[in-house]
Amino acid sequence: MNVGIVGTGGIALASAAWMAHRGHAVSLWSPRGGGADALRSKPLAASGVLDASVRVGVADTAGELAHGADVLLIAVPVNWHRSVMDALIPHLQPGQLVIVSSMSSLSALYLYEAALERGIPISVASFGTTVLTARRHDGAAVKIMTRRTSLGVSCLPRSGQAAALAACESLFGDGFTVDENALATALTNINPVAHGPLALFNWTRIERGENWPQYHFMTPRVAAVIKQLDVERRAVANAFGLQVRTIERHFAQSFNTESEQLSDIASELHRKRGGPPGPTDTQTRFLSEDMPYGLVFTLALSHVAQIPAPATEATATMAGLIVGEDFTAANDLIFALRLPAESVSGLLARVNASR
């Protein structure tokens, strides 16, 4: 297939290398410009679980990327989802598949409905996390650490689910399961649940720029807070009639962990992997992305469902306090999706749309 990838970070480069290695024609577009320039003259080198050197194309605009693409993959932080989606929408063609990796705050629903409003029926598939974990070395080199063994995928409209699943398997290989709907996918993203407490309770290490392996510092009490956030995440899902996996199950499916308790899982991962290193930048996405588009979004859903989420609210509030920012106002999708005026049945009708 012809694949266009939005983004040039670690996940975008890893996905490009993986797909090109499987025989697909891949091009990348850097929304901020210049991120893919090195690939105009040299191949993309992948190391780690994939050792390969592949040629990929570079698009200069959203329109150039979308033109002729069978599939588009959005692989930028969720803070950018709305802006890159707005850039893509005028250039989308009926029948195109857009994959959002990873999806949060129901950005997939925003894209799907916005395209329909312009008379462009597309399919939008979503992952709750990334297929691959990776680190970008430079503009033409990426290390791929992990290919997750199991990952859920949903599709808007639901009638496109089979075709979206087949496309994902063609691009990445086997290991995909079907999520109930896009809301279930959004609520499977455990990054905000884990990243918020890790950042807050290790904030002095972040400010000092210390080297701290994050699983080693997921101590029993930090793990207990993470677990409480996870309980509230799953309670919100249950209020919408959805069953989502626990954080322990997420680690088992992603990294083949064997321990049952979260703190023991962290110790097991530290022994096996020795990392990854925790953030050393106070602008870390652990707060700047995962708070407004993760925990604040979960809070918005809890208000729709009228169920309490005190640990989630406290964590999001403390995160905003420590960086001096109101994260409740930073999510540009909650009001665009009309969530404050939505009902449980109304939102479910939207995410369960058949066409």
N, C-alpha and C positions, 0 to 999 in steps of 0.2 A: 504494500500500500504506500501511497504518498502521505507522509506524516509531517505536520507542522508543529513545532514545539515553541511555546511562549516561555521565554526565560533562558538564562545562561548560567544559573547557579549549579550547585552540585547535583541536585536531582534532575534538572534539565539535561545537563551534560551526560549524566549516567544513563538516563532514559534514551537519549540520542544514540549513545554508543551501543546500548543493549539492542535497540530496534534495528539499527543499521547492521549490526552483526548478524541479526536474524534475516537480513535480506531486504529490509524496507528502505525506501528512499526518504531521507530525513533532512529537514531544514529547520534552523533555529532563528528566532527573532528576539532581540534584546529590547524590551520596552524602553529602557533608559538610554539605549544606544551604545554601541561600541563593545558590548560584552562578548560578541562572537567574532570580532574582527580577526583574531588569530586564526580562526578556522577557514578563512578565505584562502590562506596560502599553505596550511599544513593540516595533516590529519588529526583527528581526535584520538588521543591515546587513553585507553582504560586499563586500570590495573586492579588487583584484588580478586574478587570472585569472577571477574571477566578480564582476561588479558587479551586485548585486541587493539588494533589501530584501524580506524575506519574514516572514510570521507563523508562529510555532511555538508549541506548547503547552508547559506546564510541569506536571510530575507531582511530587507531594509525597512519594511513597513508591515503593519498588520494586514493590509490588503494583499501585499505580495505573498505573505505567509499563507493566507487563507485560500488564495487562488489555486485551484487544482488540487487542494488537499482532500484526501478521503477522510482523514482523521486529524483533529487538532488536539494537542495536549497542553493544558495550562499548568505550568510547573513553576509558579512564582509564589512568594508568601501571600497569605490570604489578605493581608493589608492592601495588596495590589489587585485583587481579583476583580473588583467592580470596575476599576479604571481600564484594565486590559480587556475585560468583557465589553465595555462600552466602545473600545477601539475596534474590536473584532466584529461586533454585531452588524454594522453596515456592509460588511464584506462576506458574510456567511451565505452559503447556498442551501436551498432546501435539500434535506436528506443528509447533510453533513453530520458527522459524529464529533462531539467535543467531549474530551475526558478531562475532568477536574481532579488534579492530584496535588495535595490532598485537599478535600473539600471541608469547609467549616462555615458556620453561620448560614447554611443553606444558600451559598453563592450559586450553586447549580440551578436552584429554582429561580433565582434572579435572572440568570442568563436565559433559561428556557422560556420564561414568561416574557422577558423583554424582546426576544427574537420573535415570538409569536405575535406580539403587539405590532411588529413591523411586517407581519405576514410571511415570516420565514420559519417554516416548520423544521426544526432540527431535533436531534437526539442529544441529550447531555448525560453522560455517564459519570459516576463519582466513586472515588476511593476515600475511605475514612482516614487513611494514612498512605504513605508512599509505598510503591512496590519495592523500591530499592532504598537502601541507605547509602549515602555517599558523601565524599568531601572533594570539592574542587581544588586542584593544585594550582592551576592557572587557566587561561582562556582556552587551552587545547589539551588539558590533562585532568583526569578525574580518577579517584580511587573509589571503587564500589565495594563497600564493606559487607552488605547483606542483600540477598534476594529473599523477601519474605516467603515463607512456605505456604501461607494461606491468607487470602485477602478478600474481603467482601466488596461487591460492586453493585450499584443501583443504577437505574436509568429513568430519565424523564423523556418521553412518556413511558409508562410501564410496558406498553406494547412493543417498545424497542429493546426490551431487556435481552432477548435471545441474541439479537444481532450485536448488541454492545458487548455481551459476554464473549461471543466468538471473536470479535475484534481485539479485545483485551488479551485473549489467549494467543491470537496470532502475533500480537506485538511483544508480549512478555513471556508466553509459555503458560503451562498449566498452573493450577493452584488457586483459582478464583472461585468464590462462592457467591450466591445471590443474596443481597440485602433486601429487606422487605420494601423499602422505599428510600428516597433521598434523605428524609428526616432520620431514619435509622442509621444511614451512613454518617450523617453529621454528628450523631451522638455516639458513634463508635470511636471517634477521635479522642484518644486518651492523653494526647500531648498536654493540653491545658491542665488536666488533673494532676499529672506528674510534674510538669515544669514549674507551675506556680509555687508550690511549697519548696521545691528544690532551690529555686532562685531566692525566695524570701529568707529561708533559713540558712542560706549560705551567702547572703548578700555582702557581708564584709569581705569574703574571699573574692567576689566579683569586683567590688570596688578597688581592692588591692591588686587585682590582676594576678591572683595566685593560680597555680596549676592544681586543680582539684578534680579527680575522677568522680563523675557524678554518681555512679552506682555505689561507690565506697561511702559517699556522704548521704545516701538514702538510708539513714540510720533508722532503728525501730520506731522512734517517735515521729520522725519525718514521714516514714512509711504509713504510720497510723493516720496522720492528717490526710495524706494522699488517698488512703482507703476511704475516709469519710467523704471526701469529694467524689470518689467513685460511686459510693452508695447513693449520693444525691443525684449524680448523673443518671444512674440506672433507674432511680425513682421517677425522674422526669420522663425518661423513655417509657416506663410502665404506664404513666398517666396518659400517654398517647397510644397505649395498646401495643407497645413495641418491646421486644426482648433484645437487649444488647449484651455482648460478652463482658465479663469482668476484666479488670485490669490484669489480674493474674493470668486469665486465659489469653489475653492479648500477648503477653510476654511469651507464653508457651507456644503460641502459634507463630510468633514472629522470630523467636530466637531459640526455640526448642528447649526452654527451661523445664526443669523437673520439680523444683521446689513448689510448695503449696502456699506458703505465707509470703507476702510482698517483700518484707525485709530480708527473708532468706533468698528470694529470687534476686534481689539486688546484690547480695553477697555472692551468689552463684555467677551472676553476670560479671561482677568485678573480677572474680577468679578466672573466668574464661576469656574475658576481653580486655580487662585492665582499663576500661574507659567506657564510653568516650569522655573526653575532658569536658568539664562544665564550662559555661560561658565566662569570659573575662571582660566583657564589655557591658557597661551599664545600660546600653541600648539593646540588650539581648532580646531576641524574639520570644524567649521564655516569658517575658512580660509584655513587650510591645505588640506582639501578635497574639499570643495565647490567652492573654487576659481579655482584651476587647472582643476578639472573635471566637473565644472559647468559653470562658467562665461567664462573661457578661451575656453572651448568647444563651447559655444554659439558664441563667437567671431570667432572661426574657421569656423563655419557654415555661419556666416555673410559674411566672406570673400569668401566662395564658392558661395553664393548667390549674392554677390556684393551689399550689403545693409549696411548702416551705423548703428553702435551701440555705440554711444559715451559714454553714461552713463555706459554701461557694461564695456567698455574699461577702463574708468576712475576708476571705482570701483576695477577692477582686478589689475590695476596698483598701486592704493593707498594701497590695501591690501598687495601687494608684498613689497611696500616701508616700510610699518610700521613693517613688520616682517623681512625685509632684505633678501627676497627671490624672485627670478624670477619665478613667478607662470606660466608664459607662457612656461617655459621649463620643468615643473614638471609633465605634463600629458604624460604618456607613451602609450597612445592609439591613439592620433591624427595622429602621423606618421605611427604607425603600421597599421592603417586603411587607410593610403594614402590619407587623407583628403585634404592636401594642393594641390594635383594634381587632385582632384575630381571635377565633375560638378554636378549641381542640378539633371539633368536627370540620370547621372551615379549613384549617391548615392541612388536616389529613386529606381532605378532598383535593387540595391543590397538589400535594406530593404524590397522590395516588392517581393522578390524571392518566387516562389511557390514550388520549390524543387531544 
